[in-house]
Amino acid sequence: MKAGIIQSNYLPWRGYFDFIDSVDVFVVYDDVQFTRRDWRTRNRLKTPQGLRWLSVPVRYRERSQLVCETEIDYSRDWRREHLNLIRLNLARAPFLREVVALLEPAFDAHHRTISDLNVALLQSICGYLDIRTPMRMSSAFNATAAKSERLIQILSALGATEYLSGPSARAYLDEPMFGAAGIQVAYKDYDYPEYPQLWGPFDGAVSIVDTIANCGPDARLLVKSREALAA
C-alpha cells in the first residue's frame, strides 16, 4: 500500500492533486510547526498584470504553534476579496462558474483553522476531479518522533509498504531508516502539458483554480503527469 504525506496548501497547483491521486492513502501533515508566508495560507493567481497572491490572514501568536492550531483571521472579508479577484481576472475563462461553485461552500463554512479550510477545499476539488483517495490527518496518529522517524511512525500505523515523497525531500529523508522499517521510498515526478490559459505566456506554477476555470472537466486529464500517463 502506497501512502503520501504533505502539509496542506491553500488552493494548491495541479501537481498537488496529482500527488494525491498517485497514492492509496493521503495524509495531511497538520501537526507540524506553522510557517509564515508559505503555501499553507496562500497561492498564486494569473492576472493581466502578472502573478498575484491570494493570501488567507491568520492569527500568528508564537513560533511553536502548529498548522492545525493556526486560526483564520476573519476581521476582514478576505473570502469576498478572493472570490472577487478570481471573478475579475478569470472572467473570460469558460468554466469560471464551476470554480466559484467549488469554493463557496468551504468559504461559507467559516472554518476555524487554516488546516480545516485547506482540507475542505482539497476535498471539494478532489471530488470535482474524481480523485477518490482517502484522506487522513497526521494529528490523528499521535506520532511523537521527529523527521524521518515521525513519518515512519505514521506510515507504519497505516500499514504502508511504500512512501511517495516530493522530489525536494531527497536531500533530507533517511532512506535506510525507511528500508529498515520495510517501507520503500519513491519520489514524485511533476511533468505536465500546457493548456489554454489567459494573460500571456503559459505559467503552470499557479493555483488549480486557473486549470479548472480554463479547462473545466478536462482538468482531470491535465493533473496527470505525462510520465505517469506514459507508464
Secondary structure, DSSP 8 states (H G I E B T S, - for coil): -EEEEE---SS--HHHHHHHHTSSEEEE--SSB--SSSTTTEEEEEETTEEEEEE--B----TT-BGGG-BB--SS-HHHHHHHHHHHHTTTSTTHHHHHHHHHHHHHTT-SBHHHHHHHHHHHHHHHTT----EEEGGGGT--S-HHHHHHHHHHHHT-SEEEE-GGGGGT--HHHHHHTT-EEEE----------SSSS---SS-HHHHHHHHGGGHHHHTS-HHHHH-
